[in-house]
Amino acid sequence: MKKFFVILFLFFFPFFFVLTQDNLDNVQFEESNVQIEKPPYFGLGGGYVGNFLFIKLDEINNLCKSIGIDEIKSPMFISGAQGFTAIGLVPNLRVGFSGYSGIKKSEKQENFNTKGMKFEIEFTSFAIDYGIVLFKSFAILPGVNFGWSKITLNKYLINKFDWNDLKSNNYSSNIVEGKFWFVQPGVNVEFAATPFLMLRLGVAYPFPFGAEWKLNDVVEVTSVPNEIKPQGFVLNFGIFVGLFNY
């Protein structure tokens, strides 16, 4: 009897193994779609920003030629600082405040006199940006700046100057200022090198409007060429310290 069961087992075992193997092959396992979520953007800090403003200077250089001095070259380098913080109520939204300025000068010595012109631009603005985290520590931020800007033209012809000369007219200097509102769309790319240090590259383009020109901050200046305005392609870079988590 035992031999019979042994022979029966040895006879049916291969068939049992084959059937079992077929059933295992038919078993399907559902794949789990595990999605790795990108971290939200968070930034709080401040730092230095440098801007190259590719401004059109044809009318300014026409003025330089008329007084016999060299042309002023574009781009203008404008630098300053920006601070910003994330808004917790709206994920990835950030607000900031910045101030930049830059100056170029052209002058010439002639007959013991110094004649020349200084051309200065200032920007003060608020910013709203939205952070899109592409991957760890790397984000792209489209946004818009809005605020006010000022162009200052200082044309002068002067020699040795004494305090008492302020009581006379023995000098010539005219300061013309143009004040503008502006809106500046742009996009920045940021890399958080550490949780406390961030590097930035960006591009932007300001659109000025509402120009108001005055001489020595007193007399209105008319017939100012429309091309003299704080407008042009901007390439910027920055280095920031603070808290960056993305």
Residue, then its C-alpha position, 0 to 999 in steps of 0.5 A: m500500500k505504501k509503495f502504491f501511494v509513493i508511485l501515485f505521488l511520483f506520477f501526479f507530482p509533475f502534473f501538479f507542479v505544471l498546473t501550479q506554475d500556470n496559475l502563478d503565471n496568470v496572477q497579475f500584480e497591479e503596479s503602484n503609481v508612486q508620484i514624487e511631488k515637487p517641493p513647494y517654493f519658499g524663499l526669505g532673504g535679501g542681497y545684491v543685484g546687478n543689472f545690465l540695462f541695454i538702453k537706447l542713448d541716441e538722443i543723449n549722445n546727440l546732446c553730448k556731441s552738441i557740447g563737444i564731449d564723448e558719447i555715452k555707451s550702452p549698456m548701463f550697469i545699475s546695481g542695488a539690493q532686493g529683499f523678498t519673502a514668501i506669502g504663506l496664504v498663496p503657495n509659491l507666491r513671493v513679494g519683494f522690494s528693490g532699489y537700483s541705480g547707476i550713473k555714466k559720465s562723459e567730460k572733457q578738459e578745455n581752456f582750464n574748464t571742465k565740461g561734461m554731463k552725468f547721466e543717471i538712472e534710478f529704479t525703485s519697485f515692488a515685485i510679485d513673483y511665482g516660484i515653479v520648482l523644476f527640481k531640488s534647489f532649482a526654480i524658475l520665477p516669472g513675475v512683474n515689478f512695478g514702481w517708479s524710476k528717475i532719469t537725471l541729466n547734469k550738464y555742467l561747465i565749470n572751473k575752480f570752484d569756491w564756496n563764495d561762488l555760490k553767491s555769484n553766477n560764475y558757473s554753469s550747471n543744469i540738472v534736468e530730471g525725468k520721473f516715470w512710473f513703470v511696469q516690468p515683466g521678467v523671469n528669474v532662474e534661481f539656484a539654492a546652493t545651500p539652504f542659506l545662499m541663493l544665486r540668480l540669473g534673470v531677464a526683464y523689460p521695463f515699460p515706463f509711462g507718465a513722464e514728468w520733466k523738470l529743470n533744477d526740480v523747479v521749471e517744467v521742461t518741454s519738448v523732451p524727446n520720447e526716446i529718453k526714457p528708462q527702457g530696454f532689455v535688462l540682464n540681471f544677476g544676484i546673490f542672496v542670503g536668507l532661508f531657501n527651501y525648495 
